[in-house]
């Protein structure tokens, strides 16, 4: 039996993953940007802890080995489902 991915299923997947991914994406973007600014101004030693957060080291919860993979996978799924939902759906001819 073949499984058809419908727009409804894509929307459900997108709506499920988006709230989960918003925090890691924002954390990665903010910590990376602030650390880059600190590096440009010569204060990277003061903000070394930002780099640890950026990589996924959250103290007792160290996700450095899988954090980038999970971030990338989440972004790819959100991007793919978003693009497919954004593309115009095939229009069916009205039945007479």
Secondary structure, 3 states (H helix, E strand, C coil): CCCCCCHHHHHHHHHHHHHHHHHHHHHHHHHHHHHHHHHHCCCCCCCHHHHHHHHCEECCEECCCCHHHHHHHHHHHHHHHHHHHHCCCCCCCCCC
